[in-house]
Amino acid sequence: MAGDEGKRRETWREWCAPNGFGAAGRPDPRTITRAELIAMLERWEVKTARGQPVEEPTLRHWTTEGLIPGATVEGERGYQRASYAWWIADLIMQLRHYQDGGMKTAQLRAWIRGDAHRLSRVPDWRVPNTPQLAAVDPLVPRLLPRTFSPEIIPGVARMMRQYGEERGIQFARAELHLVTTSGESLVYTVPVRPRSAELPDGGVE
């Protein structure tokens, strides 16, 4: 146990995008305490896979598994406080969405970091301690249907694959974030397959 406690775990700052709020050289986002995070998840009715409320032991387990980042600790010994970026509640909602969908842990670790990067770039113009953020529900990914806009799919996949090949990066997906004039937010997912897996017409399955 002592060895586990002494092992340094990444905080939400290290899960920020390079240009995200809280990253080096960037302004800090609004932060919330662990108690506020748990209360927020309870108000939003976020449950564990077993249908139980999310509590501190659950957060510690997810942090140990690399499924969510750890808190930052502020203050002096005896007066320390664990703090999270306001978007951690959204990240946990997304985590539970993936888990309920049957995503395996190894893949989940990679995908959830991508969501953390995206969230860290969002200004905290929304009040983080109310359920309105959950009501907007912008983070449920949907596979992009071919009928949505067929000309976009192969183009996005090719662009991401070429960009990755030039820079030695392997992409698993591309995301299209669409915002309607009424404020509805949708995120569509386009798989980025290796060149050998591309369909003859340049599309994706």
C-alpha positions in Angstrom: 0.0 0.0 0.0 2.8 2.4 0.9 4.4 1.8 -2.5 1.2 2.5 -4.2 0.6 5.8 -2.3 4.1 6.9 -3.1 3.7 6.4 -6.8 3.1 9.7 -8.6 -0.1 9.8 -10.6 -0.9 12.3 -13.4 -3.1 15.2 -12.5 -5.7 16.9 -14.7 -3.1 19.5 -15.7 -1.1 16.8 -17.4 -4.2 15.7 -19.3 -4.8 19.1 -20.7 -4.2 19.8 -24.4 -1.0 21.9 -25.0 -3.3 24.8 -25.7 -5.9 23.9 -23.0 -6.7 25.9 -20.0 -4.4 24.8 -17.1 -1.6 23.7 -19.4 1.8 25.3 -19.1 1.7 29.0 -19.9 -2.1 29.0 -20.1 -4.7 30.5 -17.6 -6.1 28.1 -15.1 -9.7 26.8 -15.5 -12.2 27.0 -12.7 -11.6 24.3 -10.2 -13.9 22.3 -7.9 -13.2 20.3 -4.8 -13.5 16.5 -4.6 -16.7 16.9 -2.5 -18.1 19.3 -5.1 -17.3 16.8 -7.9 -19.0 13.9 -6.1 -22.0 16.1 -5.4 -22.2 17.2 -9.0 -22.1 13.6 -10.2 -24.8 12.7 -7.7 -27.1 15.5 -9.0 -26.5 14.4 -12.5 -27.3 10.8 -11.4 -24.0 9.4 -12.7 -23.6 5.9 -11.3 -20.9 3.2 -11.3 -21.2 0.1 -13.5 -22.9 -1.5 -10.5 -25.5 1.2 -10.2 -23.9 2.8 -7.1 -23.2 6.5 -6.5 -19.7 7.6 -7.4 -17.7 8.1 -4.2 -14.1 8.8 -3.3 -13.0 5.1 -3.5 -14.4 5.0 -7.0 -12.4 8.1 -8.0 -9.3 6.6 -6.5 -9.8 3.4 -8.4 -10.4 5.1 -11.7 -7.3 7.3 -11.1 -5.1 4.2 -10.4 -6.4 2.5 -13.5 -5.5 5.6 -15.6 -9.1 6.2 -16.5 -9.3 9.7 -15.1 -6.6 12.1 -14.0 -5.8 12.8 -10.4 -6.5 16.0 -8.5 -4.0 18.7 -7.8 -3.3 19.4 -4.2 -3.2 23.0 -3.0 -2.3 24.5 0.4 0.1 23.6 3.1 0.3 20.4 5.1 -2.7 20.1 7.4 -4.7 22.6 5.2 -4.4 20.9 1.8 -7.3 20.6 -0.6 -7.7 18.4 -3.6 -8.9 20.3 -6.7 -10.2 19.2 -10.1 -10.8 21.2 -13.3 -14.5 21.9 -13.7 -14.6 19.5 -16.7 -13.7 16.4 -14.8 -17.4 15.7 -14.2 -18.0 15.7 -17.9 -15.1 13.4 -18.4 -16.5 10.9 -15.9 -19.8 11.0 -17.7 -18.0 10.1 -20.9 -16.1 7.4 -19.1 -19.3 5.8 -17.9 -20.8 6.1 -21.4 -17.8 4.2 -22.8 -17.9 1.6 -20.1 -21.6 0.9 -20.6 -20.9 0.5 -24.3 -18.5 -2.3 -23.5 -15.2 -0.5 -24.4 -12.2 -2.4 -23.1 -9.9 -0.7 -20.6 -6.8 -0.4 -22.9 -8.8 1.4 -25.7 -10.7 3.4 -23.1 -7.5 4.9 -21.7 -6.6 6.3 -25.1 -10.1 7.6 -26.0 -10.7 9.3 -22.6 -7.5 11.3 -22.9 -8.7 12.6 -26.3 -11.9 13.7 -24.6 -9.8 15.4 -21.8 -7.8 17.3 -24.4 -11.0 18.5 -26.1 -12.7 19.5 -22.8 -9.6 21.4 -21.5 -9.9 23.7 -24.5 -13.5 24.7 -23.6 -13.8 28.0 -21.7 -15.7 27.6 -18.4 -18.5 29.9 -19.5 -20.9 27.3 -18.2 -21.5 27.1 -14.5 -19.7 23.9 -13.5 -21.7 23.1 -10.4 -25.1 22.9 -12.1 -26.6 20.1 -14.2 -27.0 22.3 -17.3 -23.8 21.0 -18.7 -25.1 17.5 -18.5 -28.3 18.5 -20.1 -26.5 19.8 -23.1 -24.8 16.4 -23.3 -22.1 17.4 -26.0 -19.8 14.5 -25.4 -21.7 11.4 -26.5 -19.9 10.4 -29.7 -21.9 9.0 -32.6 -20.5 7.2 -35.5 -20.9 9.4 -38.5 -23.5 7.8 -40.8 -22.5 7.6 -44.5 -25.8 9.4 -45.4 -24.8 12.4 -43.3 -22.4 13.8 -45.9 -20.6 11.1 -47.9 -18.0 13.5 -49.3 -16.7 14.4 -45.9 -16.0 10.9 -44.6 -13.2 9.7 -46.9 -11.7 13.2 -47.0 -11.4 13.4 -43.3 -10.0 9.9 -43.0 -7.4 10.5 -45.7 -6.4 13.9 -44.3 -5.8 12.4 -40.8 -4.0 9.4 -42.1 -1.7 11.5 -44.3 -1.1 14.0 -41.4 -0.2 11.1 -39.1 2.1 9.4 -41.6 4.0 12.6 -42.1 4.5 13.1 -38.4 4.8 9.6 -37.2 1.4 9.7 -35.3 -1.1 6.9 -35.5 -4.7 8.2 -35.2 -7.7 6.0 -34.4 -10.4 8.4 -35.0 -11.3 12.0 -36.1 -14.1 13.9 -34.4 -16.5 16.4 -36.1 -18.0 18.8 -33.5 -21.2 20.3 -34.9 -23.0 23.1 -33.2 -26.5 24.1 -34.4 -27.8 27.7 -34.4 -30.0 26.7 -31.4 -26.9 25.7 -29.4 -27.3 21.9 -29.7 -23.9 20.2 -29.7 -23.1 17.0 -31.5 -19.9 15.1 -31.9 -19.5 12.6 -34.8 -16.7 10.1 -35.0 -14.9 9.1 -38.2 -12.7 6.0 -37.9 -9.2 6.5 -39.4 -8.0 3.2 -40.7 -4.6 2.2 -42.2 -4.3 2.7 -45.9 -4.6 -1.1 -46.4 -8.0 -1.1 -44.7 -9.5 1.6 -46.8 -12.4 0.6 -49.0 -11.9 0.8 -52.8 -14.0 3.9 -53.1 -12.0 5.7 -50.4 -14.8 5.4 -47.9 -15.0 3.7 -44.5 -17.2 0.9 -43.3 
